[in-house]
Amino acid sequence: MRLLADTHLLLWWLAGGVGLTKSARAFLADTSNQVYFSAASIWEVSIKAALGKIEADPSEMLDIGPACVGSYATAGSSSRSV
């Protein structure tokens, strides 16, 4: 299954699953699923970090983790198999 995730899900995932439901964590852990994050999410996090609203390094978001295999599916979107 494919999922286009929003910025909140990206931030919660990067924070170790804080804020995610049990079913969301299970979906993300299922390696047969593909999770897509928009480049706009990186942009949004960059702005919020620059304004001091959150502590985040947007460059770290380009590498979700060693278990993830990434490829660019379409311009402006990042595909991550989790």
mmJSON file of the N, C-alpha and C atoms, coordinates in Angstrom:
{"data_MODEL":{"atom_site":{
"group_PDB":["ATOM","ATOM","ATOM","ATOM","ATOM","ATOM","ATOM","ATOM","ATOM","ATOM","ATOM","ATOM","ATOM","ATOM","ATOM","ATOM","ATOM","ATOM","ATOM","ATOM","ATOM","ATOM","ATOM","ATOM","ATOM","ATOM","ATOM","ATOM","ATOM","ATOM","ATOM","ATOM","ATOM","ATOM","ATOM","ATOM","ATOM","ATOM","ATOM","ATOM","ATOM","ATOM","ATOM","ATOM","ATOM","ATOM","ATOM","ATOM","ATOM","ATOM","ATOM","ATOM","ATOM","ATOM","ATOM","ATOM","ATOM","ATOM","ATOM","ATOM","ATOM","ATOM","ATOM","ATOM","ATOM","ATOM","ATOM","ATOM","ATOM","ATOM","ATOM","ATOM","ATOM","ATOM","ATOM","ATOM","ATOM","ATOM","ATOM","ATOM","ATOM","ATOM","ATOM","ATOM","ATOM","ATOM","ATOM","ATOM","ATOM","ATOM","ATOM","ATOM","ATOM","ATOM","ATOM","ATOM","ATOM","ATOM","ATOM","ATOM","ATOM","ATOM","ATOM","ATOM","ATOM","ATOM","ATOM","ATOM","ATOM","ATOM","ATOM","ATOM","ATOM","ATOM","ATOM","ATOM","ATOM","ATOM","ATOM","ATOM","ATOM","ATOM","ATOM","ATOM","ATOM","ATOM","ATOM","ATOM","ATOM","ATOM","ATOM","ATOM","ATOM","ATOM","ATOM","ATOM","ATOM","ATOM","ATOM","ATOM","ATOM","ATOM","ATOM","ATOM","ATOM","ATOM","ATOM","ATOM","ATOM","ATOM","ATOM","ATOM","ATOM","ATOM","ATOM","ATOM","ATOM","ATOM","ATOM","ATOM","ATOM","ATOM","ATOM","ATOM","ATOM","ATOM","ATOM","ATOM","ATOM","ATOM","ATOM","ATOM","ATOM","ATOM","ATOM","ATOM","ATOM","ATOM","ATOM","ATOM","ATOM","ATOM","ATOM","ATOM","ATOM","ATOM","ATOM","ATOM","ATOM","ATOM","ATOM","ATOM","ATOM","ATOM","ATOM","ATOM","ATOM","ATOM","ATOM","ATOM","ATOM","ATOM","ATOM","ATOM","ATOM","ATOM","ATOM","ATOM","ATOM","ATOM","ATOM","ATOM","ATOM","ATOM","ATOM","ATOM","ATOM","ATOM","ATOM","ATOM","ATOM","ATOM","ATOM","ATOM","ATOM","ATOM","ATOM","ATOM","ATOM","ATOM","ATOM","ATOM","ATOM","ATOM","ATOM","ATOM","ATOM","ATOM","ATOM","ATOM","ATOM","ATOM","ATOM","ATOM","ATOM","ATOM"],
"id":[1,2,3,4,5,6,7,8,9,10,11,12,13,14,15,16,17,18,19,20,21,22,23,24,25,26,27,28,29,30,31,32,33,34,35,36,37,38,39,40,41,42,43,44,45,46,47,48,49,50,51,52,53,54,55,56,57,58,59,60,61,62,63,64,65,66,67,68,69,70,71,72,73,74,75,76,77,78,79,80,81,82,83,84,85,86,87,88,89,90,91,92,93,94,95,96,97,98,99,100,101,102,103,104,105,106,107,108,109,110,111,112,113,114,115,116,117,118,119,120,121,122,123,124,125,126,127,128,129,130,131,132,133,134,135,136,137,138,139,140,141,142,143,144,145,146,147,148,149,150,151,152,153,154,155,156,157,158,159,160,161,162,163,164,165,166,167,168,169,170,171,172,173,174,175,176,177,178,179,180,181,182,183,184,185,186,187,188,189,190,191,192,193,194,195,196,197,198,199,200,201,202,203,204,205,206,207,208,209,210,211,212,213,214,215,216,217,218,219,220,221,222,223,224,225,226,227,228,229,230,231,232,233,234,235,236,237,238,239,240,241,242,243,244,245,246],
"type_symbol":["N","C","C","N","C","C","N","C","C","N","C","C","N","C","C","N","C","C","N","C","C","N","C","C","N","C","C","N","C","C","N","C","C","N","C","C","N","C","C","N","C","C","N","C","C","N","C","C","N","C","C","N","C","C","N","C","C","N","C","C","N","C","C","N","C","C","N","C","C","N","C","C","N","C","C","N","C","C","N","C","C","N","C","C","N","C","C","N","C","C","N","C","C","N","C","C","N","C","C","N","C","C","N","C","C","N","C","C","N","C","C","N","C","C","N","C","C","N","C","C","N","C","C","N","C","C","N","C","C","N","C","C","N","C","C","N","C","C","N","C","C","N","C","C","N","C","C","N","C","C","N","C","C","N","C","C","N","C","C","N","C","C","N","C","C","N","C","C","N","C","C","N","C","C","N","C","C","N","C","C","N","C","C","N","C","C","N","C","C","N","C","C","N","C","C","N","C","C","N","C","C","N","C","C","N","C","C","N","C","C","N","C","C","N","C","C","N","C","C","N","C","C","N","C","C","N","C","C","N","C","C","N","C","C","N","C","C","N","C","C","N","C","C","N","C","C"],
"label_atom_id":["N","CA","C","N","CA","C","N","CA","C","N","CA","C","N","CA","C","N","CA","C","N","CA","C","N","CA","C","N","CA","C","N","CA","C","N","CA","C","N","CA","C","N","CA","C","N","CA","C","N","CA","C","N","CA","C","N","CA","C","N","CA","C","N","CA","C","N","CA","C","N","CA","C","N","CA","C","N","CA","C","N","CA","C","N","CA","C","N","CA","C","N","CA","C","N","CA","C","N","CA","C","N","CA","C","N","CA","C","N","CA","C","N","CA","C","N","CA","C","N","CA","C","N","CA","C","N","CA","C","N","CA","C","N","CA","C","N","CA","C","N","CA","C","N","CA","C","N","CA","C","N","CA","C","N","CA","C","N","CA","C","N","CA","C","N","CA","C","N","CA","C","N","CA","C","N","CA","C","N","CA","C","N","CA","C","N","CA","C","N","CA","C","N","CA","C","N","CA","C","N","CA","C","N","CA","C","N","CA","C","N","CA","C","N","CA","C","N","CA","C","N","CA","C","N","CA","C","N","CA","C","N","CA","C","N","CA","C","N","CA","C","N","CA","C","N","CA","C","N","CA","C","N","CA","C","N","CA","C","N","CA","C","N","CA","C","N","CA","C","N","CA","C","N","CA","C","N","CA","C","N","CA","C","N","CA","C"],
"label_alt_id":[null,null,null,null,null,null,null,null,null,null,null,null,null,null,null,null,null,null,null,null,null,null,null,null,null,null,null,null,null,null,null,null,null,null,null,null,null,null,null,null,null,null,null,null,null,null,null,null,null,null,null,null,null,null,null,null,null,null,null,null,null,null,null,null,null,null,null,null,null,null,null,null,null,null,null,null,null,null,null,null,null,null,null,null,null,null,null,null,null,null,null,null,null,null,null,null,null,null,null,null,null,null,null,null,null,null,null,null,null,null,null,null,null,null,null,null,null,null,null,null,null,null,null,null,null,null,null,null,null,null,null,null,null,null,null,null,null,null,null,null,null,null,null,null,null,null,null,null,null,null,null,null,null,null,null,null,null,null,null,null,null,null,null,null,null,null,null,null,null,null,null,null,null,null,null,null,null,null,null,null,null,null,null,null,null,null,null,null,null,null,null,null,null,null,null,null,null,null,null,null,null,null,null,null,null,null,null,null,null,null,null,null,null,null,null,null,null,null,null,null,null,null,null,null,null,null,null,null,null,null,null,null,null,null,null,null,null,null,null,null,null,null,null,null,null,null],
"label_comp_id":["MET","MET","MET","ARG","ARG","ARG","LEU","LEU","LEU","LEU","LEU","LEU","ALA","ALA","ALA","ASP","ASP","ASP","THR","THR","THR","HIS","HIS","HIS","LEU","LEU","LEU","LEU","LEU","LEU","LEU","LEU","LEU","TRP","TRP","TRP","TRP","TRP","TRP","LEU","LEU","LEU","ALA","ALA","ALA","GLY","GLY","GLY","GLY","GLY","GLY","VAL","VAL","VAL","GLY","GLY","GLY","LEU","LEU","LEU","THR","THR","THR","LYS","LYS","LYS","SER","SER","SER","ALA","ALA","ALA","ARG","ARG","ARG","ALA","ALA","ALA","PHE","PHE","PHE","LEU","LEU","LEU","ALA","ALA","ALA","ASP","ASP","ASP","THR","THR","THR","SER","SER","SER","ASN","ASN","ASN","GLN","GLN","GLN","VAL","VAL","VAL","TYR","TYR","TYR","PHE","PHE","PHE","SER","SER","SER","ALA","ALA","ALA","ALA","ALA","ALA","SER","SER","SER","ILE","ILE","ILE","TRP","TRP","TRP","GLU","GLU","GLU","VAL","VAL","VAL","SER","SER","SER","ILE","ILE","ILE","LYS","LYS","LYS","ALA","ALA","ALA","ALA","ALA","ALA","LEU","LEU","LEU","GLY","GLY","GLY","LYS","LYS","LYS","ILE","ILE","ILE","GLU","GLU","GLU","ALA","ALA","ALA","ASP","ASP","ASP","PRO","PRO","PRO","SER","SER","SER","GLU","GLU","GLU","MET","MET","MET","LEU","LEU","LEU","ASP","ASP","ASP","ILE","ILE","ILE","GLY","GLY","GLY","PRO","PRO","PRO","ALA","ALA","ALA","CYS","CYS","CYS","VAL","VAL","VAL","GLY","GLY","GLY","SER","SER","SER","TYR","TYR","TYR","ALA","ALA","ALA","THR","THR","THR","ALA","ALA","ALA","GLY","GLY","GLY","SER","SER","SER","SER","SER","SER","SER","SER","SER","ARG","ARG","ARG","SER","SER","SER","VAL","VAL","VAL"],
"label_asym_id":["A","A","A","A","A","A","A","A","A","A","A","A","A","A","A","A","A","A","A","A","A","A","A","A","A","A","A","A","A","A","A","A","A","A","A","A","A","A","A","A","A","A","A","A","A","A","A","A","A","A","A","A","A","A","A","A","A","A","A","A","A","A","A","A","A","A","A","A","A","A","A","A","A","A","A","A","A","A","A","A","A","A","A","A","A","A","A","A","A","A","A","A","A","A","A","A","A","A","A","A","A","A","A","A","A","A","A","A","A","A","A","A","A","A","A","A","A","A","A","A","A","A","A","A","A","A","A","A","A","A","A","A","A","A","A","A","A","A","A","A","A","A","A","A","A","A","A","A","A","A","A","A","A","A","A","A","A","A","A","A","A","A","A","A","A","A","A","A","A","A","A","A","A","A","A","A","A","A","A","A","A","A","A","A","A","A","A","A","A","A","A","A","A","A","A","A","A","A","A","A","A","A","A","A","A","A","A","A","A","A","A","A","A","A","A","A","A","A","A","A","A","A","A","A","A","A","A","A","A","A","A","A","A","A","A","A","A","A","A","A","A","A","A","A","A","A"],
"label_entity_id":["1","1","1","1","1","1","1","1","1","1","1","1","1","1","1","1","1","1","1","1","1","1","1","1","1","1","1","1","1","1","1","1","1","1","1","1","1","1","1","1","1","1","1","1","1","1","1","1","1","1","1","1","1","1","1","1","1","1","1","1","1","1","1","1","1","1","1","1","1","1","1","1","1","1","1","1","1","1","1","1","1","1","1","1","1","1","1","1","1","1","1","1","1","1","1","1","1","1","1","1","1","1","1","1","1","1","1","1","1","1","1","1","1","1","1","1","1","1","1","1","1","1","1","1","1","1","1","1","1","1","1","1","1","1","1","1","1","1","1","1","1","1","1","1","1","1","1","1","1","1","1","1","1","1","1","1","1","1","1","1","1","1","1","1","1","1","1","1","1","1","1","1","1","1","1","1","1","1","1","1","1","1","1","1","1","1","1","1","1","1","1","1","1","1","1","1","1","1","1","1","1","1","1","1","1","1","1","1","1","1","1","1","1","1","1","1","1","1","1","1","1","1","1","1","1","1","1","1","1","1","1","1","1","1","1","1","1","1","1","1","1","1","1","1","1","1"],
"label_seq_id":[1,1,1,2,2,2,3,3,3,4,4,4,5,5,5,6,6,6,7,7,7,8,8,8,9,9,9,10,10,10,11,11,11,12,12,12,13,13,13,14,14,14,15,15,15,16,16,16,17,17,17,18,18,18,19,19,19,20,20,20,21,21,21,22,22,22,23,23,23,24,24,24,25,25,25,26,26,26,27,27,27,28,28,28,29,29,29,30,30,30,31,31,31,32,32,32,33,33,33,34,34,34,35,35,35,36,36,36,37,37,37,38,38,38,39,39,39,40,40,40,41,41,41,42,42,42,43,43,43,44,44,44,45,45,45,46,46,46,47,47,47,48,48,48,49,49,49,50,50,50,51,51,51,52,52,52,53,53,53,54,54,54,55,55,55,56,56,56,57,57,57,58,58,58,59,59,59,60,60,60,61,61,61,62,62,62,63,63,63,64,64,64,65,65,65,66,66,66,67,67,67,68,68,68,69,69,69,70,70,70,71,71,71,72,72,72,73,73,73,74,74,74,75,75,75,76,76,76,77,77,77,78,78,78,79,79,79,80,80,80,81,81,81,82,82,82],
"pdbx_PDB_ins_code":[null,null,null,null,null,null,null,null,null,null,null,null,null,null,null,null,null,null,null,null,null,null,null,null,null,null,null,null,null,null,null,null,null,null,null,null,null,null,null,null,null,null,null,null,null,null,null,null,null,null,null,null,null,null,null,null,null,null,null,null,null,null,null,null,null,null,null,null,null,null,null,null,null,null,null,null,null,null,null,null,null,null,null,null,null,null,null,null,null,null,null,null,null,null,null,null,null,null,null,null,null,null,null,null,null,null,null,null,null,null,null,null,null,null,null,null,null,null,null,null,null,null,null,null,null,null,null,null,null,null,null,null,null,null,null,null,null,null,null,null,null,null,null,null,null,null,null,null,null,null,null,null,null,null,null,null,null,null,null,null,null,null,null,null,null,null,null,null,null,null,null,null,null,null,null,null,null,null,null,null,null,null,null,null,null,null,null,null,null,null,null,null,null,null,null,null,null,null,null,null,null,null,null,null,null,null,null,null,null,null,null,null,null,null,null,null,null,null,null,null,null,null,null,null,null,null,null,null,null,null,null,null,null,null,null,null,null,null,null,null,null,null,null,null,null,null],
"Cartn_x":[0.839,0.0,0.893,0.397,1.142,0.441,1.242,0.721,1.483,0.762,1.377,1.203,2.298,2.267,2.441,1.84,1.988,3.174,3.413,4.563,4.483,3.302,3.172,3.628,3.184,3.585,5.096,5.677,7.134,7.84,7.404,8.036,7.861,6.663,6.414,7.249,7.375,8.179,9.639,10.15,11.54,11.793,10.741,10.857,10.7,10.755,10.68,9.275,8.337,6.967,6.076,6.623,5.81,4.675,3.449,2.295,1.621,2.271,1.67,0.834,-0.268,-1.086,-0.379,-0.846,-0.279,-0.449,-1.605,-1.831,-0.946,-0.688,0.2,1.625,2.094,3.439,3.541,2.496,2.493,2.522,1.764,1.766,3.152,3.79,5.121,6.177,5.991,6.956,6.808,5.68,5.423,6.218,7.235,8.126,7.463,6.257,5.559,4.852,4.792,4.17,5.202,4.743,5.594,5.023,5.885,5.481,6.156,5.37,5.878,5.79,6.831,6.853,7.108,6.343,6.512,7.752,8.379,9.493,9.011,7.725,7.158,7.249,7.257,7.401,8.774,9.813,11.161,11.208,10.593,10.525,9.798,8.652,7.868,8.672,9.36,10.179,11.318,11.917,12.999,12.526,11.355,10.806,10.539,9.873,9.554,10.815,11.854,13.119,13.795,13.769,14.389,13.691,12.38,11.614,11.734,12.39,12.567,11.354,10.403,9.193,9.429,10.404,10.767,12.276,12.801,14.218,14.303,14.855,14.977,16.069,16.695,17.676,17.084,16.552,15.897,16.785,18.095,18.968,18.927,18.63,18.523,17.28,16.299,15.051,15.208,16.289,16.505,16.944,17.381,17.77,16.955,15.803,14.883,15.501,16.322,16.947,17.556,18.406,19.113,18.195,17.014,16.099,15.296,15.424,14.63,15.397,14.696,15.273,14.575,15.308,14.68,14.914,13.945,14.08,13.14,13.427,12.554,11.556,10.295,9.247,8.793,8.62,8.185,8.898,8.948,9.57,8.837,9.584,8.994,8.535,8.689,8.272,9.392,9.481,10.451,9.703,10.093,9.473,10.383,9.831,10.598,9.844,10.487,9.923,10.395,9.463,9.825,9.652],
"Cartn_y":[-1.167,0.0,1.242,2.315,3.57,4.616,5.455,6.509,7.796,8.885,10.203,10.819,10.962,11.409,12.921,13.493,14.936,15.225,16.497,16.919,16.412,16.402,15.918,14.468,13.631,12.232,12.106,12.886,12.87,13.234,14.296,14.732,13.701,13.137,12.129,10.885,10.493,9.323,9.566,10.736,11.056,11.175,11.45,11.548,10.183,9.134,7.793,7.264,7.837,7.339,8.06,9.053,9.827,10.479,10.306,10.91,9.995,8.889,7.963,6.918,6.549,5.479,4.14,3.139,1.797,1.317,1.576,1.131,1.893,3.173,3.954,3.419,3.116,2.548,1.198,0.386,-0.922,-0.746,0.207,0.467,0.892,1.791,2.274,1.183,0.25,-0.841,-1.942,-1.991,-3.022,-2.696,-3.506,-3.22,-3.378,-3.907,-4.0,-2.685,-1.751,-0.449,0.56,1.523,2.624,3.911,4.687,5.956,7.07,8.044,9.182,10.437,11.237,12.536,13.593,14.642,15.736,16.552,17.09,18.013,19.233,19.533,20.665,20.445,19.206,18.925,19.354,19.098,19.526,21.055,21.691,23.148,23.696,23.082,23.522,23.382,22.273,22.063,23.08,23.37,24.36,25.724,26.13,27.43,27.446,26.402,26.354,26.328,25.616,25.569,26.936,27.615,28.937,29.958,29.791,30.704,30.339,29.215,28.781,28.083,27.693,27.026,25.553,24.944,23.551,23.42,22.373,22.045,20.878,21.146,20.103,20.483,19.462,19.658,19.051,19.894,19.373,18.465,18.658,17.785,16.346,16.138,14.787,14.071,14.829,14.234,13.553,13.82,13.194,11.747,11.367,9.987,9.535,8.93,8.542,7.5,6.617,5.609,4.504,3.694,2.648,1.574,1.384,0.355,0.832,2.095,2.67,2.637,2.317,2.357,3.477,4.493,5.661,5.746,6.32,6.665,7.819,8.584,9.694,9.224,9.167,8.651,9.695,10.918,12.002,13.264,14.235,15.504,16.075,16.416,17.016,16.025,14.75,13.756,12.777,12.337,11.322,10.061,8.945,7.662,6.924,6.466,5.69,4.412,3.285,2.033,1.84,1.644,1.537,0.129],
"Cartn_z":[0.0,0.0,0.0,-0.585,-0.622,0.241,0.885,1.745,1.488,1.254,1.19,2.572,3.29,4.681,4.772,5.787,6.0,6.917,7.164,7.955,9.394,9.984,11.36,11.476,10.552,10.607,10.467,9.57,9.401,10.699,11.335,12.595,13.701,13.814,14.849,14.593,13.325,12.97,13.336,12.999,13.308,14.805,15.566,17.023,17.686,16.912,17.475,17.638,16.92,16.976,17.959,18.651,19.593,18.819,19.286,18.624,17.62,17.253,16.297,17.017,16.398,16.963,16.739,17.435,17.282,15.841,15.24,13.86,12.874,13.134,12.261,12.335,13.55,13.694,12.987,13.081,12.419,10.897,10.382,8.941,8.478,9.218,8.853,8.962,9.875,10.071,9.026,8.351,7.342,6.083,5.787,4.665,3.296,3.247,1.962,1.613,2.555,2.314,1.836,1.057,0.621,1.204,1.843,2.446,1.672,1.251,0.491,1.336,1.288,1.944,0.887,0.934,-0.012,0.333,-0.686,-0.458,0.31,0.199,0.936,2.446,2.891,4.324,4.822,4.017,4.389,4.45,3.495,3.441,4.676,5.016,6.172,7.472,7.631,8.828,8.868,7.73,7.66,8.147,7.705,8.121,9.62,10.128,11.566,12.416,11.953,12.694,12.668,11.524,11.411,12.302,12.496,13.359,14.84,15.133,16.513,17.1,16.255,16.75,17.055,16.377,16.635,16.532,17.152,17.004,16.037,14.874,13.864,12.886,12.334,11.276,10.014,9.126,7.921,7.083,7.118,6.324,6.83,8.106,8.654,8.134,7.675,7.202,5.855,5.177,3.88,4.037,5.232,5.522,6.724,6.472,7.538,8.459,7.929,8.778,7.953,8.574,7.835,7.28,7.861,7.372,6.171,5.829,4.751,3.442,2.404,1.071,0.337,-0.056,-0.663,-2.145,-2.814,-4.219,-4.491,-5.497,-5.837,-6.872,-6.47,-7.341,-8.351,-7.892,-8.761,-8.316,-9.164,-8.808,-7.601,-6.578,-5.391,-4.351,-4.578,-3.596,-3.339,-2.119,-1.764,-1.383,-1.94,-1.625,-0.663,0.416,1.386,1.683,1.539,1.98,3.403,4.296,5.706,6.202],
"occupancy":[1.0,1.0,1.0,1.0,1.0,1.0,1.0,1.0,1.0,1.0,1.0,1.0,1.0,1.0,1.0,1.0,1.0,1.0,1.0,1.0,1.0,1.0,1.0,1.0,1.0,1.0,1.0,1.0,1.0,1.0,1.0,1.0,1.0,1.0,1.0,1.0,1.0,1.0,1.0,1.0,1.0,1.0,1.0,1.0,1.0,1.0,1.0,1.0,1.0,1.0,1.0,1.0,1.0,1.0,1.0,1.0,1.0,1.0,1.0,1.0,1.0,1.0,1.0,1.0,1.0,1.0,1.0,1.0,1.0,1.0,1.0,1.0,1.0,1.0,1.0,1.0,1.0,1.0,1.0,1.0,1.0,1.0,1.0,1.0,1.0,1.0,1.0,1.0,1.0,1.0,1.0,1.0,1.0,1.0,1.0,1.0,1.0,1.0,1.0,1.0,1.0,1.0,1.0,1.0,1.0,1.0,1.0,1.0,1.0,1.0,1.0,1.0,1.0,1.0,1.0,1.0,1.0,1.0,1.0,1.0,1.0,1.0,1.0,1.0,1.0,1.0,1.0,1.0,1.0,1.0,1.0,1.0,1.0,1.0,1.0,1.0,1.0,1.0,1.0,1.0,1.0,1.0,1.0,1.0,1.0,1.0,1.0,1.0,1.0,1.0,1.0,1.0,1.0,1.0,1.0,1.0,1.0,1.0,1.0,1.0,1.0,1.0,1.0,1.0,1.0,1.0,1.0,1.0,1.0,1.0,1.0,1.0,1.0,1.0,1.0,1.0,1.0,1.0,1.0,1.0,1.0,1.0,1.0,1.0,1.0,1.0,1.0,1.0,1.0,1.0,1.0,1.0,1.0,1.0,1.0,1.0,1.0,1.0,1.0,1.0,1.0,1.0,1.0,1.0,1.0,1.0,1.0,1.0,1.0,1.0,1.0,1.0,1.0,1.0,1.0,1.0,1.0,1.0,1.0,1.0,1.0,1.0,1.0,1.0,1.0,1.0,1.0,1.0,1.0,1.0,1.0,1.0,1.0,1.0,1.0,1.0,1.0,1.0,1.0,1.0,1.0,1.0,1.0,1.0,1.0,1.0],
"B_iso_or_equiv":[0.0,0.0,0.0,0.0,0.0,0.0,0.0,0.0,0.0,0.0,0.0,0.0,0.0,0.0,0.0,0.0,0.0,0.0,0.0,0.0,0.0,0.0,0.0,0.0,0.0,0.0,0.0,0.0,0.0,0.0,0.0,0.0,0.0,0.0,0.0,0.0,0.0,0.0,0.0,0.0,0.0,0.0,0.0,0.0,0.0,0.0,0.0,0.0,0.0,0.0,0.0,0.0,0.0,0.0,0.0,0.0,0.0,0.0,0.0,0.0,0.0,0.0,0.0,0.0,0.0,0.0,0.0,0.0,0.0,0.0,0.0,0.0,0.0,0.0,0.0,0.0,0.0,0.0,0.0,0.0,0.0,0.0,0.0,0.0,0.0,0.0,0.0,0.0,0.0,0.0,0.0,0.0,0.0,0.0,0.0,0.0,0.0,0.0,0.0,0.0,0.0,0.0,0.0,0.0,0.0,0.0,0.0,0.0,0.0,0.0,0.0,0.0,0.0,0.0,0.0,0.0,0.0,0.0,0.0,0.0,0.0,0.0,0.0,0.0,0.0,0.0,0.0,0.0,0.0,0.0,0.0,0.0,0.0,0.0,0.0,0.0,0.0,0.0,0.0,0.0,0.0,0.0,0.0,0.0,0.0,0.0,0.0,0.0,0.0,0.0,0.0,0.0,0.0,0.0,0.0,0.0,0.0,0.0,0.0,0.0,0.0,0.0,0.0,0.0,0.0,0.0,0.0,0.0,0.0,0.0,0.0,0.0,0.0,0.0,0.0,0.0,0.0,0.0,0.0,0.0,0.0,0.0,0.0,0.0,0.0,0.0,0.0,0.0,0.0,0.0,0.0,0.0,0.0,0.0,0.0,0.0,0.0,0.0,0.0,0.0,0.0,0.0,0.0,0.0,0.0,0.0,0.0,0.0,0.0,0.0,0.0,0.0,0.0,0.0,0.0,0.0,0.0,0.0,0.0,0.0,0.0,0.0,0.0,0.0,0.0,0.0,0.0,0.0,0.0,0.0,0.0,0.0,0.0,0.0,0.0,0.0,0.0,0.0,0.0,0.0,0.0,0.0,0.0,0.0,0.0,0.0],
"pdbx_formal_charge":[null,null,null,null,null,null,null,null,null,null,null,null,null,null,null,null,null,null,null,null,null,null,null,null,null,null,null,null,null,null,null,null,null,null,null,null,null,null,null,null,null,null,null,null,null,null,null,null,null,null,null,null,null,null,null,null,null,null,null,null,null,null,null,null,null,null,null,null,null,null,null,null,null,null,null,null,null,null,null,null,null,null,null,null,null,null,null,null,null,null,null,null,null,null,null,null,null,null,null,null,null,null,null,null,null,null,null,null,null,null,null,null,null,null,null,null,null,null,null,null,null,null,null,null,null,null,null,null,null,null,null,null,null,null,null,null,null,null,null,null,null,null,null,null,null,null,null,null,null,null,null,null,null,null,null,null,null,null,null,null,null,null,null,null,null,null,null,null,null,null,null,null,null,null,null,null,null,null,null,null,null,null,null,null,null,null,null,null,null,null,null,null,null,null,null,null,null,null,null,null,null,null,null,null,null,null,null,null,null,null,null,null,null,null,null,null,null,null,null,null,null,null,null,null,null,null,null,null,null,null,null,null,null,null,null,null,null,null,null,null,null,null,null,null,null,null],
"auth_seq_id":[1,1,1,2,2,2,3,3,3,4,4,4,5,5,5,6,6,6,7,7,7,8,8,8,9,9,9,10,10,10,11,11,11,12,12,12,13,13,13,14,14,14,15,15,15,16,16,16,17,17,17,18,18,18,19,19,19,20,20,20,21,21,21,22,22,22,23,23,23,24,24,24,25,25,25,26,26,26,27,27,27,28,28,28,29,29,29,30,30,30,31,31,31,32,32,32,33,33,33,34,34,34,35,35,35,36,36,36,37,37,37,38,38,38,39,39,39,40,40,40,41,41,41,42,42,42,43,43,43,44,44,44,45,45,45,46,46,46,47,47,47,48,48,48,49,49,49,50,50,50,51,51,51,52,52,52,53,53,53,54,54,54,55,55,55,56,56,56,57,57,57,58,58,58,59,59,59,60,60,60,61,61,61,62,62,62,63,63,63,64,64,64,65,65,65,66,66,66,67,67,67,68,68,68,69,69,69,70,70,70,71,71,71,72,72,72,73,73,73,74,74,74,75,75,75,76,76,76,77,77,77,78,78,78,79,79,79,80,80,80,81,81,81,82,82,82],
"auth_comp_id":["MET","MET","MET","ARG","ARG","ARG","LEU","LEU","LEU","LEU","LEU","LEU","ALA","ALA","ALA","ASP","ASP","ASP","THR","THR","THR","HIS","HIS","HIS","LEU","LEU","LEU","LEU","LEU","LEU","LEU","LEU","LEU","TRP","TRP","TRP","TRP","TRP","TRP","LEU","LEU","LEU","ALA","ALA","ALA","GLY","GLY","GLY","GLY","GLY","GLY","VAL","VAL","VAL","GLY","GLY","GLY","LEU","LEU","LEU","THR","THR","THR","LYS","LYS","LYS","SER","SER","SER","ALA","ALA","ALA","ARG","ARG","ARG","ALA","ALA","ALA","PHE","PHE","PHE","LEU","LEU","LEU","ALA","ALA","ALA","ASP","ASP","ASP","THR","THR","THR","SER","SER","SER","ASN","ASN","ASN","GLN","GLN","GLN","VAL","VAL","VAL","TYR","TYR","TYR","PHE","PHE","PHE","SER","SER","SER","ALA","ALA","ALA","ALA","ALA","ALA","SER","SER","SER","ILE","ILE","ILE","TRP","TRP","TRP","GLU","GLU","GLU","VAL","VAL","VAL","SER","SER","SER","ILE","ILE","ILE","LYS","LYS","LYS","ALA","ALA","ALA","ALA","ALA","ALA","LEU","LEU","LEU","GLY","GLY","GLY","LYS","LYS","LYS","ILE","ILE","ILE","GLU","GLU","GLU","ALA","ALA","ALA","ASP","ASP","ASP","PRO","PRO","PRO","SER","SER","SER","GLU","GLU","GLU","MET","MET","MET","LEU","LEU","LEU","ASP","ASP","ASP","ILE","ILE","ILE","GLY","GLY","GLY","PRO","PRO","PRO","ALA","ALA","ALA","CYS","CYS","CYS","VAL","VAL","VAL","GLY","GLY","GLY","SER","SER","SER","TYR","TYR","TYR","ALA","ALA","ALA","THR","THR","THR","ALA","ALA","ALA","GLY","GLY","GLY","SER","SER","SER","SER","SER","SER","SER","SER","SER","ARG","ARG","ARG","SER","SER","SER","VAL","VAL","VAL"],
"auth_asym_id":["A","A","A","A","A","A","A","A","A","A","A","A","A","A","A","A","A","A","A","A","A","A","A","A","A","A","A","A","A","A","A","A","A","A","A","A","A","A","A","A","A","A","A","A","A","A","A","A","A","A","A","A","A","A","A","A","A","A","A","A","A","A","A","A","A","A","A","A","A","A","A","A","A","A","A","A","A","A","A","A","A","A","A","A","A","A","A","A","A","A","A","A","A","A","A","A","A","A","A","A","A","A","A","A","A","A","A","A","A","A","A","A","A","A","A","A","A","A","A","A","A","A","A","A","A","A","A","A","A","A","A","A","A","A","A","A","A","A","A","A","A","A","A","A","A","A","A","A","A","A","A","A","A","A","A","A","A","A","A","A","A","A","A","A","A","A","A","A","A","A","A","A","A","A","A","A","A","A","A","A","A","A","A","A","A","A","A","A","A","A","A","A","A","A","A","A","A","A","A","A","A","A","A","A","A","A","A","A","A","A","A","A","A","A","A","A","A","A","A","A","A","A","A","A","A","A","A","A","A","A","A","A","A","A","A","A","A","A","A","A","A","A","A","A","A","A"],
"auth_atom_id":["N","CA","C","N","CA","C","N","CA","C","N","CA","C","N","CA","C","N","CA","C","N","CA","C","N","CA","C","N","CA","C","N","CA","C","N","CA","C","N","CA","C","N","CA","C","N","CA","C","N","CA","C","N","CA","C","N","CA","C","N","CA","C","N","CA","C","N","CA","C","N","CA","C","N","CA","C","N","CA","C","N","CA","C","N","CA","C","N","CA","C","N","CA","C","N","CA","C","N","CA","C","N","CA","C","N","CA","C","N","CA","C","N","CA","C","N","CA","C","N","CA","C","N","CA","C","N","CA","C","N","CA","C","N","CA","C","N","CA","C","N","CA","C","N","CA","C","N","CA","C","N","CA","C","N","CA","C","N","CA","C","N","CA","C","N","CA","C","N","CA","C","N","CA","C","N","CA","C","N","CA","C","N","CA","C","N","CA","C","N","CA","C","N","CA","C","N","CA","C","N","CA","C","N","CA","C","N","CA","C","N","CA","C","N","CA","C","N","CA","C","N","CA","C","N","CA","C","N","CA","C","N","CA","C","N","CA","C","N","CA","C","N","CA","C","N","CA","C","N","CA","C","N","CA","C","N","CA","C","N","CA","C","N","CA","C","N","CA","C","N","CA","C","N","CA","C","N","CA","C","N","CA","C","N","CA","C"],
"pdbx_PDB_model_num":[1,1,1,1,1,1,1,1,1,1,1,1,1,1,1,1,1,1,1,1,1,1,1,1,1,1,1,1,1,1,1,1,1,1,1,1,1,1,1,1,1,1,1,1,1,1,1,1,1,1,1,1,1,1,1,1,1,1,1,1,1,1,1,1,1,1,1,1,1,1,1,1,1,1,1,1,1,1,1,1,1,1,1,1,1,1,1,1,1,1,1,1,1,1,1,1,1,1,1,1,1,1,1,1,1,1,1,1,1,1,1,1,1,1,1,1,1,1,1,1,1,1,1,1,1,1,1,1,1,1,1,1,1,1,1,1,1,1,1,1,1,1,1,1,1,1,1,1,1,1,1,1,1,1,1,1,1,1,1,1,1,1,1,1,1,1,1,1,1,1,1,1,1,1,1,1,1,1,1,1,1,1,1,1,1,1,1,1,1,1,1,1,1,1,1,1,1,1,1,1,1,1,1,1,1,1,1,1,1,1,1,1,1,1,1,1,1,1,1,1,1,1,1,1,1,1,1,1,1,1,1,1,1,1,1,1,1,1,1,1,1,1,1,1,1,1]
}}}
